[in-house]
Amino acid sequence: MRDEEKARIILEHLDEYIQVNWNFKEYYLKGIRKGLREIDEREQKNKLSSGN
């Protein structure tokens, strides 16, 4: 699943807990995608360092 799809799912579920201002949807999605990329990078880094 692509980060875009993951970000949309996260944002939809976040709306269940807080009032999401949908006028800022694109900013929220950008932030979530950026966070997902950082998570992927850290996971890859951890795999490399634990494989030694």
C-alpha positions in Angstrom: 0.0 0.0 0.0 1.4 3.4 -0.9 2.0 6.1 1.7 -0.7 8.3 0.1 -3.3 5.6 0.8 -2.0 5.0 4.3 -2.1 8.8 5.0 -5.7 9.1 3.9 -6.7 6.1 6.1 -4.9 7.7 9.1 -6.6 11.0 8.5 -10.1 9.5 8.2 -9.6 7.6 11.5 -8.1 10.7 13.2 -11.4 12.5 12.4 -13.1 10.0 14.8 -11.2 11.5 17.7 -10.6 15.1 16.9 -12.4 17.7 14.8 -10.3 17.7 11.6 -10.5 21.0 9.6 -10.8 19.5 6.1 -9.8 22.8 4.6 -6.2 21.8 5.6 -6.5 18.3 4.4 -3.5 18.5 2.0 -1.3 19.8 4.8 -2.3 17.0 7.1 -1.7 14.4 4.4 1.7 15.9 3.6 2.7 15.7 7.3 1.4 12.2 7.7 3.3 11.0 4.5 6.5 12.7 5.7 6.1 10.8 9.0 5.5 7.5 7.2 8.7 8.1 5.2 10.7 8.8 8.3 9.3 5.6 9.9 10.4 3.6 6.8 13.8 5.1 6.9 14.3 4.4 10.6 13.1 0.8 10.1 15.5 0.3 7.3 18.3 1.7 9.3 17.5 -0.5 12.3 17.4 -3.6 10.0 20.9 -2.7 8.6 22.4 -2.1 12.1 20.9 -5.2 13.6 22.0 -7.4 10.8 25.7 -6.9 11.7 
